[in-house]
Amino acid sequence: MKRWKKVLKWTAITLGALVAALLAVNAWYVGTSDWRLEKRLAELRSQGEPLSLAELAPGPIPPEQNADTYLRRARADIEAIERGFLHGDNLLLRPPTPDELKAIRAAFDAYPKVVPLLEQAVACPKCDLPLDYTLSPEQFNQALLPEVQALRAVNRVLEARTVLLAHDAKNDEATASAIVLLRLARLFEGGPTFVNYFVANAVRAEGVLGANMAIQTGPVTAKTCAALDAELALHEPMEAFRHTLRTERAYGLDSFRRLPARNAWLFLRGRWNREDLAYLDVIDAFGEVLRADMPCQAAQARLQEAAKQARGRTLVELFTPAAQAAYNAATRTRAMVRSLRVVNALQVCAGDKGVPKLSDLGLPEATTLDPYTGEPLRVKRLSVGWLVYSVGKNLTDDGGKLDDASDDGVGPPPAAQIKE
């Protein structure tokens, strides 16, 4: 009996020592990870970076200077146009049928206030959506989605108008309609999170396609070309992506703080601190790529390295695919914007024969470079128009194959839209 008491006694002592050791290790783990995370957050605060959803709330803006004021006034008519007349796939990627053109014309005749309201909207300096930044991240996203979907409806309506004007040989007006779409993308890209960015960037791409169709299907004036170039010069998808990363970081940190048992001291707190640090490391890697303005090939190697270092971190593995997709979309649109600036300059500078040198177009040198490789964009003169492109994410020149995104750029619109 005495022997068993002795065994139990030493077993209890050993277990107590193990528990004490584990608690000491946990205290060290939590303490050091707390310190590292707080130091990192303090550095971001000192740089004026937002670290919560509430900190993203914009300042007040007068209604007459807020694009949302005019977009809301136009919303019912836009929904009626889309519901009654616009169906099917993107009209910028195929020739419209006679029935479609007839329906589009009737739609704009029936709702004449839509275009002036949209023009008033894009003349505003900002678009402040009626969002409550004190909501939880999940509730905030639910409120943001309908606003973003409304932008897609505006996009489709303006696409249809651009196609109609180009078909009617009103190419200067068609270009102006595409510029409205580009300005709308600029207004929305100032909003928060990837949800907003993906739609704003897609609208920019549609604006590029619309403007390309307008200037390649008929003559446009030098004044129109100058107005288009001035607008395109303001479009730098990577700057918009940089802003989105800042807002997504604030959104993500706010979301992580609300995770169940996030601050439980025993083991979990230290683990989640490490998750937050890995999350910030990956965002820093994207920021490094953007600051250095790396060609895509070098950028992808850096981003893959960062993702590899953070492997096994749940939050990072949720975030990285979305961030990578946004980066890819930004790079593709950047190639399209640059290609369109070259095509637009060619409308003014090109003679009847040959292909001018890119350096003779009067554009900044960076505008003529392929964002994937840093080499000059490819330029081809075809019988039906200009083809300007980059090699795309496969880093291979596929001869200007744009239909499946093997290459990225702009080329002659569908043949049936080109006036003989």
C-alpha positions as a LaTeX table, in Angstrom:
\begin{tabular}{lrrr}
\hline
Residue & $x$ (\AA) & $y$ (\AA) & $z$ (\AA) \\
\hline
Met1 & 0.00 & 0.00 & 0.00 \\
Lys2 & 2.81 & 2.37 & 0.91 \\
Arg3 & 4.44 & 1.61 & $-2.38$ \\
Trp4 & 1.28 & 2.57 & $-4.33$ \\
Lys5 & 0.96 & 5.79 & $-2.36$ \\
Lys6 & 4.53 & 6.59 & $-3.27$ \\
Val7 & 3.86 & 5.86 & $-6.95$ \\
Leu8 & 0.74 & 8.03 & $-6.93$ \\
Lys9 & 2.61 & 10.80 & $-5.16$ \\
Trp10 & 5.43 & 10.90 & $-7.72$ \\
Thr11 & 2.97 & 10.52 & $-10.57$ \\
Ala12 & 1.08 & 13.56 & $-9.29$ \\
Ile13 & 4.32 & 15.49 & $-8.86$ \\
Thr14 & 5.44 & 14.58 & $-12.39$ \\
Leu15 & 2.08 & 15.52 & $-13.92$ \\
Gly16 & 2.07 & 18.77 & $-11.96$ \\
Ala17 & 5.56 & 19.54 & $-13.20$ \\
Leu18 & 4.48 & 18.78 & $-16.79$ \\
Val19 & 1.40 & 20.99 & $-16.48$ \\
Ala20 & 3.51 & 23.78 & $-14.98$ \\
Ala21 & 6.02 & 23.40 & $-17.83$ \\
Leu22 & 3.25 & 23.46 & $-20.42$ \\
Leu23 & 1.72 & 26.55 & $-18.83$ \\
Ala24 & 5.13 & 28.22 & $-18.79$ \\
Val25 & 5.69 & 27.36 & $-22.46$ \\
Asn26 & 2.18 & 28.60 & $-23.30$ \\
Ala27 & 2.80 & 31.84 & $-21.41$ \\
Trp28 & 6.03 & 32.36 & $-23.32$ \\
Tyr29 & 4.34 & 31.45 & $-26.62$ \\
Val30 & 1.39 & 33.77 & $-26.06$ \\
Gly31 & 3.56 & 36.57 & $-24.67$ \\
Thr32 & 6.07 & 36.57 & $-27.52$ \\
Ser33 & 3.39 & 36.26 & $-30.21$ \\
Asp34 & 1.35 & 39.04 & $-28.54$ \\
Trp35 & 4.43 & 41.26 & $-28.57$ \\
Arg36 & 5.29 & 40.52 & $-32.19$ \\
Leu37 & 1.74 & 41.08 & $-33.40$ \\
Glu38 & 1.27 & 44.30 & $-31.41$ \\
Lys39 & 4.61 & 45.61 & $-32.68$ \\
Arg40 & 3.53 & 44.89 & $-36.26$ \\
Leu41 & 0.15 & 46.55 & $-35.79$ \\
Ala42 & 1.76 & 49.57 & $-34.10$ \\
Glu43 & 4.01 & 50.03 & $-37.14$ \\
Leu44 & 0.97 & 49.99 & $-39.43$ \\
Arg45 & $-0.89$ & 52.47 & $-37.18$ \\
Ser46 & 2.10 & 54.83 & $-37.25$ \\
Gln47 & 1.87 & 54.78 & $-41.05$ \\
Gly48 & $-1.82$ & 55.74 & $-40.91$ \\
Glu49 & $-2.99$ & 52.34 & $-42.13$ \\
Pro50 & $-6.56$ & 51.25 & $-41.29$ \\
Leu51 & $-6.75$ & 48.14 & $-39.13$ \\
Ser52 & $-10.51$ & 47.68 & $-38.76$ \\
Leu53 & $-13.63$ & 47.96 & $-40.85$ \\
Ala54 & $-14.78$ & 51.03 & $-38.90$ \\
Glu55 & $-11.58$ & 52.84 & $-39.87$ \\
Leu56 & $-12.50$ & 52.47 & $-43.56$ \\
Ala57 & $-15.61$ & 54.64 & $-43.23$ \\
Pro58 & $-15.30$ & 57.62 & $-45.61$ \\
Gly59 & $-15.85$ & 61.18 & $-44.49$ \\
Pro60 & $-19.11$ & 62.99 & $-45.25$ \\
Ile61 & $-19.63$ & 64.23 & $-48.80$ \\
Pro62 & $-22.36$ & 66.62 & $-50.08$ \\
Pro63 & $-25.08$ & 64.71 & $-51.99$ \\
Glu64 & $-24.53$ & 66.77 & $-55.15$ \\
Gln65 & $-20.87$ & 65.63 & $-55.19$ \\
Asn66 & $-21.67$ & 61.98 & $-54.56$ \\
Ala67 & $-22.03$ & 59.78 & $-57.65$ \\
Asp68 & $-24.33$ & 57.46 & $-55.70$ \\
Thr69 & $-26.96$ & 60.24 & $-55.59$ \\
Tyr70 & $-27.40$ & 60.15 & $-59.37$ \\
Leu71 & $-26.94$ & 56.39 & $-59.71$ \\
Arg72 & $-29.84$ & 55.83 & $-57.32$ \\
Arg73 & $-32.04$ & 58.22 & $-59.27$ \\
Ala74 & $-31.28$ & 56.21 & $-62.41$ \\
Arg75 & $-31.58$ & 52.77 & $-60.78$ \\
Ala76 & $-35.25$ & 52.10 & $-61.51$ \\
Asp77 & $-34.87$ & 53.01 & $-65.19$ \\
Ile78 & $-31.67$ & 50.97 & $-65.47$ \\
Glu79 & $-33.43$ & 47.95 & $-64.01$ \\
Ala80 & $-36.32$ & 48.44 & $-66.42$ \\
Ile81 & $-33.97$ & 48.62 & $-69.41$ \\
Glu82 & $-32.08$ & 45.53 & $-68.32$ \\
Arg83 & $-35.21$ & 43.58 & $-67.44$ \\
Gly84 & $-37.04$ & 44.41 & $-70.62$ \\
Phe85 & $-34.40$ & 44.58 & $-73.31$ \\
Leu86 & $-30.94$ & 43.33 & $-72.37$ \\
His87 & $-30.48$ & 39.59 & $-72.30$ \\
Gly88 & $-27.78$ & 37.16 & $-73.33$ \\
Asp89 & $-24.03$ & 37.49 & $-73.55$ \\
Asn90 & $-21.70$ & 40.47 & $-73.89$ \\
Leu91 & $-22.53$ & 42.52 & $-76.98$ \\
Leu92 & $-18.94$ & 43.78 & $-77.14$ \\
Leu93 & $-17.74$ & 40.27 & $-77.95$ \\
Arg94 & $-20.10$ & 39.50 & $-80.82$ \\
Pro95 & $-22.13$ & 41.34 & $-83.45$ \\
Pro96 & $-25.61$ & 42.36 & $-82.23$ \\
Thr97 & $-28.61$ & 41.08 & $-84.15$ \\
Pro98 & $-31.03$ & 43.52 & $-85.84$ \\
Asp99 & $-33.67$ & 42.66 & $-83.24$ \\
Glu100 & $-31.25$ & 43.42 & $-80.41$ \\
Leu101 & $-30.32$ & 46.78 & $-81.91$ \\
Lys102 & $-34.01$ & 47.61 & $-82.31$ \\
Ala103 & $-34.70$ & 46.70 & $-78.69$ \\
Ile104 & $-31.75$ & 48.72 & $-77.38$ \\
Arg105 & $-32.82$ & 51.77 & $-79.38$ \\
Ala106 & $-36.37$ & 51.48 & $-78.04$ \\
Ala107 & $-35.06$ & 51.13 & $-74.49$ \\
Phe108 & $-33.10$ & 54.36 & $-74.53$ \\
Asp109 & $-35.98$ & 56.16 & $-76.24$ \\
Ala110 & $-38.29$ & 54.95 & $-73.46$ \\
Tyr111 & $-35.96$ & 56.03 & $-70.65$ \\
Pro112 & $-34.29$ & 59.25 & $-71.80$ \\
Lys113 & $-33.19$ & 60.33 & $-68.29$ \\
Val114 & $-30.76$ & 57.43 & $-67.79$ \\
Val115 & $-27.80$ & 58.75 & $-69.78$ \\
Pro116 & $-27.83$ & 62.32 & $-68.35$ \\
Leu117 & $-27.99$ & 60.89 & $-64.81$ \\
Leu118 & $-25.06$ & 58.57 & $-65.48$ \\
Glu119 & $-23.07$ & 61.45 & $-66.92$ \\
Gln120 & $-23.82$ & 63.49 & $-63.79$ \\
Ala121 & $-22.68$ & 60.54 & $-61.66$ \\
Val122 & $-19.28$ & 60.17 & $-63.32$ \\
Ala123 & $-18.69$ & 63.93 & $-63.10$ \\
Cys124 & $-18.67$ & 63.60 & $-59.28$ \\
Pro125 & $-15.36$ & 63.33 & $-57.39$ \\
Lys126 & $-16.43$ & 60.32 & $-55.29$ \\
Cys127 & $-18.97$ & 57.55 & $-54.93$ \\
Asp128 & $-19.92$ & 57.07 & $-51.29$ \\
Leu129 & $-22.25$ & 54.09 & $-51.00$ \\
Pro130 & $-24.69$ & 54.05 & $-48.06$ \\
Leu131 & $-22.81$ & 51.39 & $-46.10$ \\
Asp132 & $-22.66$ & 50.98 & $-42.33$ \\
Tyr133 & $-19.02$ & 50.39 & $-41.39$ \\
Thr134 & $-19.96$ & 49.54 & $-37.80$ \\
Leu135 & $-21.52$ & 46.25 & $-38.92$ \\
Ser136 & $-19.73$ & 42.96 & $-38.50$ \\
Pro137 & $-17.62$ & 42.01 & $-41.55$ \\
Glu138 & $-20.12$ & 39.33 & $-42.55$ \\
Gln139 & $-23.06$ & 41.76 & $-42.34$ \\
Phe140 & $-21.06$ & 44.42 & $-44.17$ \\
Asn141 & $-20.40$ & 42.07 & $-47.08$ \\
Gln142 & $-24.08$ & 41.21 & $-47.29$ \\
Ala143 & $-24.89$ & 44.93 & $-47.54$ \\
Leu144 & $-22.15$ & 45.55 & $-50.11$ \\
Leu145 & $-23.18$ & 42.82 & $-52.55$ \\
Pro146 & $-26.44$ & 44.45 & $-53.79$ \\
Glu147 & $-24.58$ & 47.72 & $-54.40$ \\
Val148 & $-21.94$ & 45.93 & $-56.46$ \\
Gln149 & $-24.60$ & 44.03 & $-58.41$ \\
Ala150 & $-26.25$ & 47.36 & $-59.24$ \\
Leu151 & $-22.96$ & 48.48 & $-60.81$ \\
Arg152 & $-23.02$ & 45.46 & $-63.11$ \\
Ala153 & $-26.45$ & 46.53 & $-64.32$ \\
Val154 & $-25.15$ & 50.03 & $-65.12$ \\
Asn155 & $-22.25$ & 48.41 & $-66.94$ \\
Arg156 & $-24.52$ & 46.36 & $-69.19$ \\
Val157 & $-26.67$ & 49.37 & $-70.04$ \\
Leu158 & $-23.66$ & 51.47 & $-71.02$ \\
Glu159 & $-22.21$ & 48.59 & $-73.05$ \\
Ala160 & $-25.45$ & 48.41 & $-75.03$ \\
Arg161 & $-25.44$ & 52.16 & $-75.64$ \\
Thr162 & $-21.82$ & 52.08 & $-76.86$ \\
Val163 & $-22.63$ & 49.25 & $-79.29$ \\
Leu164 & $-25.69$ & 51.09 & $-80.60$ \\
Leu165 & $-23.82$ & 54.37 & $-81.19$ \\
Ala166 & $-20.96$ & 52.60 & $-82.96$ \\
His167 & $-23.45$ & 50.73 & $-85.16$ \\
Asp168 & $-25.04$ & 54.07 & $-86.06$ \\
Ala169 & $-21.59$ & 55.38 & $-87.11$ \\
Lys170 & $-21.56$ & 57.83 & $-84.19$ \\
Asn171 & $-18.09$ & 56.78 & $-83.17$ \\
Asp172 & $-17.17$ & 59.92 & $-81.24$ \\
Glu173 & $-20.33$ & 59.52 & $-79.15$ \\
Ala174 & $-19.66$ & 55.80 & $-78.75$ \\
Thr175 & $-16.18$ & 56.58 & $-77.44$ \\
Ala176 & $-17.67$ & 59.12 & $-75.02$ \\
Ser177 & $-20.08$ & 56.43 & $-73.80$ \\
Ala178 & $-17.16$ & 54.07 & $-73.14$ \\
Ile179 & $-15.36$ & 56.85 & $-71.27$ \\
Val180 & $-18.38$ & 57.13 & $-68.96$ \\
Leu181 & $-17.93$ & 53.43 & $-68.20$ \\
Leu182 & $-14.22$ & 53.93 & $-67.49$ \\
Arg183 & $-14.95$ & 56.83 & $-65.16$ \\
Leu184 & $-17.53$ & 54.72 & $-63.35$ \\
Ala185 & $-14.89$ & 52.05 & $-62.75$ \\
Arg186 & $-12.55$ & 54.67 & $-61.29$ \\
Leu187 & $-15.22$ & 55.86 & $-58.89$ \\
Phe188 & $-16.02$ & 52.36 & $-57.63$ \\
Glu189 & $-12.44$ & 51.16 & $-57.29$ \\
Gly190 & $-12.09$ & 53.49 & $-54.32$ \\
Gly191 & $-14.44$ & 51.22 & $-52.36$ \\
Pro192 & $-13.45$ & 48.47 & $-49.91$ \\
Thr193 & $-12.53$ & 44.77 & $-50.22$ \\
Phe194 & $-12.00$ & 42.33 & $-53.06$ \\
Val195 & $-15.76$ & 42.04 & $-53.64$ \\
Asn196 & $-15.83$ & 45.65 & $-54.81$ \\
Tyr197 & $-12.50$ & 45.50 & $-56.63$ \\
Phe198 & $-13.33$ & 42.53 & $-58.85$ \\
Val199 & $-16.46$ & 44.23 & $-60.17$ \\
Ala200 & $-14.82$ & 47.66 & $-60.62$ \\
Asn201 & $-11.91$ & 46.07 & $-62.49$ \\
Ala202 & $-14.30$ & 44.07 & $-64.69$ \\
Val203 & $-16.16$ & 47.30 & $-65.52$ \\
Arg204 & $-12.83$ & 48.89 & $-66.47$ \\
Ala205 & $-12.11$ & 46.00 & $-68.83$ \\
Glu206 & $-15.54$ & 46.43 & $-70.43$ \\
Gly207 & $-14.87$ & 50.15 & $-70.83$ \\
Val208 & $-11.62$ & 49.30 & $-72.61$ \\
Leu209 & $-13.40$ & 46.91 & $-74.98$ \\
Gly210 & $-16.13$ & 49.46 & $-75.65$ \\
Ala211 & $-13.66$ & 52.25 & $-76.43$ \\
Asn212 & $-11.62$ & 49.92 & $-78.63$ \\
Met213 & $-14.74$ & 49.02 & $-80.61$ \\
Ala214 & $-15.68$ & 52.69 & $-80.97$ \\
Ile215 & $-12.31$ & 53.86 & $-82.31$ \\
Gln216 & $-11.73$ & 50.82 & $-84.56$ \\
Thr217 & $-15.13$ & 50.71 & $-86.28$ \\
Gly218 & $-15.10$ & 54.20 & $-87.76$ \\
Pro219 & $-13.34$ & 57.55 & $-87.80$ \\
Val220 & $-13.02$ & 59.56 & $-84.60$ \\
Thr221 & $-11.70$ & 63.07 & $-84.17$ \\
Ala222 & $-8.33$ & 63.95 & $-82.69$ \\
Lys223 & $-10.23$ & 65.61 & $-79.85$ \\
Thr224 & $-11.94$ & 62.31 & $-79.02$ \\
Cys225 & $-8.62$ & 60.45 & $-79.13$ \\
Ala226 & $-7.12$ & 63.02 & $-76.76$ \\
Ala227 & $-10.07$ & 62.70 & $-74.36$ \\
Leu228 & $-9.77$ & 58.90 & $-74.36$ \\
Asp229 & $-6.02$ & 58.99 & $-73.73$ \\
Ala230 & $-6.48$ & 61.48 & $-70.89$ \\
Glu231 & $-8.96$ & 59.10 & $-69.24$ \\
Leu232 & $-6.83$ & 56.01 & $-69.81$ \\
Ala233 & $-3.84$ & 57.78 & $-68.26$ \\
Leu234 & $-5.80$ & 57.84 & $-64.99$ \\
His235 & $-6.33$ & 54.08 & $-65.02$ \\
Glu236 & $-3.65$ & 52.15 & $-63.20$ \\
Pro237 & $-5.21$ & 48.90 & $-62.01$ \\
Met238 & $-2.24$ & 48.21 & $-59.75$ \\
Glu239 & $-2.87$ & 51.40 & $-57.75$ \\
Ala240 & $-6.47$ & 50.33 & $-57.30$ \\
Phe241 & $-5.25$ & 46.87 & $-56.26$ \\
Arg242 & $-2.88$ & 48.46 & $-53.72$ \\
His243 & $-5.82$ & 50.36 & $-52.20$ \\
Thr244 & $-7.89$ & 47.17 & $-52.13$ \\
Leu245 & $-5.15$ & 45.30 & $-50.26$ \\
Arg246 & $-5.20$ & 48.00 & $-47.56$ \\
Thr247 & $-8.97$ & 47.70 & $-47.16$ \\
Glu248 & $-8.91$ & 43.90 & $-47.31$ \\
Arg249 & $-6.26$ & 43.83 & $-44.56$ \\
Ala250 & $-8.49$ & 45.96 & $-42.31$ \\
Tyr251 & $-11.49$ & 43.78 & $-43.16$ \\
Gly252 & $-9.52$ & 40.58 & $-42.55$ \\
Leu253 & $-8.07$ & 41.67 & $-39.21$ \\
Asp254 & $-11.54$ & 42.69 & $-38.06$ \\
Ser255 & $-12.89$ & 39.30 & $-39.12$ \\
Phe256 & $-10.11$ & 37.40 & $-37.35$ \\
Arg257 & $-10.72$ & 39.27 & $-34.08$ \\
Arg258 & $-14.27$ & 37.90 & $-34.04$ \\
Leu259 & $-13.36$ & 34.23 & $-34.47$ \\
Pro260 & $-14.69$ & 31.94 & $-31.69$ \\
Ala261 & $-12.18$ & 31.47 & $-28.85$ \\
Arg262 & $-9.83$ & 33.88 & $-30.67$ \\
Asn263 & $-8.49$ & 35.27 & $-27.40$ \\
Ala264 & $-8.58$ & 32.10 & $-25.30$ \\
Trp265 & $-5.29$ & 32.32 & $-23.43$ \\
Leu266 & $-4.55$ & 28.59 & $-23.31$ \\
Phe267 & $-2.80$ & 27.70 & $-26.60$ \\
Leu268 & $-5.36$ & 29.21 & $-29.04$ \\
Arg269 & $-4.37$ & 32.84 & $-28.58$ \\
Gly270 & $-0.77$ & 32.19 & $-29.53$ \\
Arg271 & $-1.82$ & 30.15 & $-32.54$ \\
Trp272 & $-4.14$ & 32.87 & $-33.86$ \\
Asn273 & $-1.47$ & 35.50 & $-33.30$ \\
Arg274 & 0.79 & 33.48 & $-35.57$ \\
Glu275 & $-2.02$ & 33.25 & $-38.13$ \\
Asp276 & $-2.40$ & 37.05 & $-38.10$ \\
Leu277 & 1.35 & 37.52 & $-38.53$ \\
Ala278 & 1.46 & 35.13 & $-41.48$ \\
Tyr279 & $-1.51$ & 36.96 & $-43.02$ \\
Leu280 & 0.32 & 40.28 & $-42.70$ \\
Asp281 & 3.48 & 38.73 & $-44.18$ \\
Val282 & 1.64 & 37.63 & $-47.32$ \\
Ile283 & 0.00 & 41.04 & $-47.75$ \\
Asp284 & 3.45 & 42.61 & $-47.36$ \\
Ala285 & 4.72 & 40.35 & $-50.16$ \\
Phe286 & 1.99 & 41.66 & $-52.47$ \\
Gly287 & 2.88 & 45.20 & $-51.41$ \\
Glu288 & 6.55 & 44.56 & $-52.18$ \\
Val289 & 5.65 & 43.36 & $-55.67$ \\
Leu290 & 3.57 & 46.46 & $-56.29$ \\
Arg291 & 6.17 & 48.90 & $-54.94$ \\
Ala292 & 8.89 & 47.40 & $-57.10$ \\
Asp293 & 6.50 & 47.28 & $-60.09$ \\
Met294 & 7.89 & 43.86 & $-60.92$ \\
Pro295 & 7.09 & 42.25 & $-64.26$ \\
Cys296 & 4.62 & 39.45 & $-63.69$ \\
Gln297 & 7.17 & 36.63 & $-64.00$ \\
Ala298 & 9.33 & 37.96 & $-61.15$ \\
Ala299 & 6.25 & 38.91 & $-59.13$ \\
Gln300 & 4.79 & 35.41 & $-59.31$ \\
Ala301 & 8.03 & 33.90 & $-58.01$ \\
Arg302 & 7.99 & 36.28 & $-55.01$ \\
Leu303 & 4.33 & 35.57 & $-54.25$ \\
Gln304 & 4.81 & 31.82 & $-54.49$ \\
Glu305 & 7.70 & 32.08 & $-52.04$ \\
Ala306 & 5.52 & 34.00 & $-49.57$ \\
Ala307 & 2.67 & 31.50 & $-49.90$ \\
Lys308 & 5.08 & 28.62 & $-49.36$ \\
Gln309 & 6.44 & 30.17 & $-46.16$ \\
Ala310 & 2.89 & 30.56 & $-44.83$ \\
Arg311 & 1.77 & 27.06 & $-45.80$ \\
Gly312 & $-0.46$ & 25.46 & $-43.21$ \\
Arg313 & $-1.83$ & 28.79 & $-41.97$ \\
Thr314 & $-5.57$ & 28.52 & $-42.42$ \\
Leu315 & $-6.27$ & 32.24 & $-42.77$ \\
Val316 & $-3.51$ & 32.70 & $-45.33$ \\
Glu317 & $-4.69$ & 29.75 & $-47.37$ \\
Leu318 & $-8.16$ & 31.31 & $-47.49$ \\
Phe319 & $-6.83$ & 34.74 & $-48.42$ \\
Thr320 & $-4.08$ & 33.94 & $-50.94$ \\
Pro321 & $-6.22$ & 32.53 & $-53.80$ \\
Ala322 & $-8.46$ & 35.63 & $-53.78$ \\
Ala323 & $-5.47$ & 37.98 & $-53.64$ \\
Gln324 & $-3.73$ & 36.10 & $-56.44$ \\
Ala325 & $-6.88$ & 36.22 & $-58.58$ \\
Ala326 & $-7.17$ & 39.97 & $-57.98$ \\
Tyr327 & $-3.51$ & 40.46 & $-58.90$ \\
Asn328 & $-3.97$ & 38.43 & $-62.10$ \\
Ala329 & $-7.08$ & 40.43 & $-63.01$ \\
Ala330 & $-5.26$ & 43.71 & $-62.37$ \\
Thr331 & $-2.31$ & 42.64 & $-64.54$ \\
Arg332 & $-4.58$ & 41.53 & $-67.38$ \\
Thr333 & $-6.53$ & 44.80 & $-67.31$ \\
Arg334 & $-3.28$ & 46.75 & $-67.13$ \\
Ala335 & $-2.20$ & 45.06 & $-70.36$ \\
Met336 & $-5.54$ & 45.94 & $-71.95$ \\
Val337 & $-5.35$ & 49.60 & $-70.88$ \\
Arg338 & $-1.82$ & 49.93 & $-72.23$ \\
Ser339 & $-2.75$ & 48.19 & $-75.47$ \\
Leu340 & $-5.72$ & 50.51 & $-75.96$ \\
Arg341 & $-3.55$ & 53.58 & $-75.38$ \\
Val342 & $-1.30$ & 52.35 & $-78.19$ \\
Val343 & $-4.25$ & 51.65 & $-80.51$ \\
Asn344 & $-5.68$ & 55.08 & $-79.72$ \\
Ala345 & $-2.34$ & 56.77 & $-80.51$ \\
Leu346 & $-2.14$ & 54.81 & $-83.76$ \\
Gln347 & $-5.44$ & 56.36 & $-84.87$ \\
Val348 & $-3.64$ & 59.71 & $-84.88$ \\
Cys349 & $-0.04$ & 58.81 & $-85.73$ \\
Ala350 & $-0.25$ & 55.90 & $-88.16$ \\
Gly351 & 0.00 & 56.51 & $-91.87$ \\
Asp352 & $-1.49$ & 54.43 & $-94.63$ \\
Lys353 & 1.26 & 51.83 & $-94.53$ \\
Gly354 & 3.53 & 50.15 & $-92.04$ \\
Val355 & 3.63 & 50.04 & $-88.27$ \\
Pro356 & 5.12 & 53.07 & $-86.47$ \\
Lys357 & 7.65 & 52.53 & $-83.73$ \\
Leu358 & 6.14 & 52.61 & $-80.26$ \\
Ser359 & 8.62 & 55.34 & $-79.34$ \\
Asp360 & 7.12 & 57.56 & $-82.07$ \\
Leu361 & 3.60 & 57.52 & $-80.63$ \\
Gly362 & 4.18 & 60.22 & $-78.02$ \\
Leu363 & 3.25 & 57.94 & $-75.12$ \\
Pro364 & 5.22 & 57.47 & $-71.87$ \\
Glu365 & 7.60 & 54.54 & $-72.35$ \\
Ala366 & 6.06 & 52.55 & $-69.49$ \\
Thr367 & 2.70 & 52.68 & $-71.26$ \\
Thr368 & 4.13 & 50.73 & $-74.19$ \\
Leu369 & 5.61 & 47.87 & $-72.13$ \\
Asp370 & 4.13 & 44.44 & $-71.57$ \\
Pro371 & 3.36 & 44.20 & $-67.81$ \\
Tyr372 & 4.07 & 40.46 & $-67.88$ \\
Thr373 & 7.62 & 40.69 & $-69.22$ \\
Gly374 & 8.67 & 44.35 & $-69.27$ \\
Glu375 & 9.28 & 44.06 & $-73.03$ \\
Pro376 & 7.52 & 46.22 & $-75.66$ \\
Leu377 & 3.92 & 45.36 & $-76.48$ \\
Arg378 & 3.35 & 43.49 & $-79.76$ \\
Val379 & 1.73 & 45.50 & $-82.57$ \\
Lys380 & 0.21 & 44.11 & $-85.76$ \\
Arg381 & $-1.62$ & 45.89 & $-88.54$ \\
Leu382 & $-4.41$ & 43.68 & $-89.89$ \\
Ser383 & $-6.73$ & 44.28 & $-92.81$ \\
Val384 & $-9.60$ & 45.08 & $-90.42$ \\
Gly385 & $-7.74$ & 47.09 & $-87.78$ \\
Trp386 & $-4.98$ & 47.10 & $-85.18$ \\
Leu387 & $-3.96$ & 44.27 & $-82.88$ \\
Val388 & $-1.88$ & 45.29 & $-79.84$ \\
Tyr389 & $-1.21$ & 42.75 & $-77.11$ \\
Ser390 & 0.97 & 41.36 & $-74.35$ \\
Val391 & 2.02 & 37.74 & $-73.98$ \\
Gly392 & $-0.40$ & 37.07 & $-71.12$ \\
Lys393 & 0.08 & 34.99 & $-68.00$ \\
Asn394 & 1.48 & 31.99 & $-69.89$ \\
Leu395 & 4.40 & 34.28 & $-70.89$ \\
Thr396 & 4.22 & 32.93 & $-74.45$ \\
Asp397 & 3.51 & 34.93 & $-77.59$ \\
Asp398 & 0.50 & 33.13 & $-79.07$ \\
Gly399 & 0.25 & 35.58 & $-81.96$ \\
Gly400 & $-2.38$ & 37.81 & $-80.41$ \\
Lys401 & $-4.89$ & 35.12 & $-79.41$ \\
Leu402 & $-7.26$ & 37.16 & $-77.27$ \\
Asp403 & $-10.46$ & 35.11 & $-77.34$ \\
Asp404 & $-9.26$ & 32.61 & $-74.71$ \\
Ala405 & $-6.90$ & 35.04 & $-72.89$ \\
Ser406 & $-3.79$ & 33.24 & $-74.15$ \\
Asp407 & $-2.60$ & 36.78 & $-74.86$ \\
Asp408 & $-3.99$ & 39.99 & $-73.35$ \\
Gly409 & $-4.72$ & 43.19 & $-75.25$ \\
Val410 & $-7.14$ & 44.61 & $-77.79$ \\
Gly411 & $-7.73$ & 43.85 & $-81.44$ \\
Pro412 & $-10.24$ & 44.43 & $-84.24$ \\
Pro413 & $-13.80$ & 44.06 & $-82.94$ \\
Pro414 & $-16.15$ & 41.44 & $-84.45$ \\
Ala415 & $-16.14$ & 41.91 & $-88.23$ \\
Ala416 & $-19.88$ & 42.55 & $-88.51$ \\
Gln417 & $-19.51$ & 45.65 & $-86.35$ \\
Ile418 & $-16.91$ & 47.18 & $-88.68$ \\
Lys419 & $-18.35$ & 49.58 & $-91.20$ \\
Glu420 & $-17.39$ & 49.00 & $-94.81$ \\
\hline
\end{tabular}
